[in-house]
């Protein structure tokens, strides 16, 4: 049974947004893509410390989830969407979107992907639920609240903000099921990305 790569939030390098309006910490991205081009997918954690417009990414789909302690209001043109912690919104990467922070700074999980090349899903995983990694998928598991361990692997532990990344092994790879150990109060989000070709 292969163990996932562990991504520690404290070790993620902060990088500026494309428009310079904030910083994000990249968890993972498509391993191979053309020099200078947007990757086919990227998962990152954005720091939201002031009202600011988001960068645009033509041709990509976005899934935005509030994982900080404070709510976030998104403005999509005249449309106003108020998201409390753990709520999400999907929108096109080239949409004009800005955020307001009614109760102060927060944090968001950003999934961006090219829907012409990848099929993506994001879901909350119950603490006692098993996780099956399809070998033909990229799979990430983020500990949003609380911690989680892999059963039988004493050193395989995520603290709040950390993530595991199971890399895609190819279309002929078999699936592997992992038993997770987490308190009932833990909140775990799972992202799966499968290539369309």
Secondary structure, 3 states (H helix, E strand, C coil): CCCCEEECHHHCCEEECCCCCCEEEEEEECCCCCCCCCCCEEEEEEEECCCEECCCCCCCEEEEEECCCCCEEEEECCEEEEECCCCEEEEECCCCEEEECCCCCEEEEEEEECCCCEEEEEEEECCCCCEEECCCEEEEEEEEECCEEECCCCCCEECCCCEEEECCCCCCCCCEEECEEECCCCEEEEEEEEECC
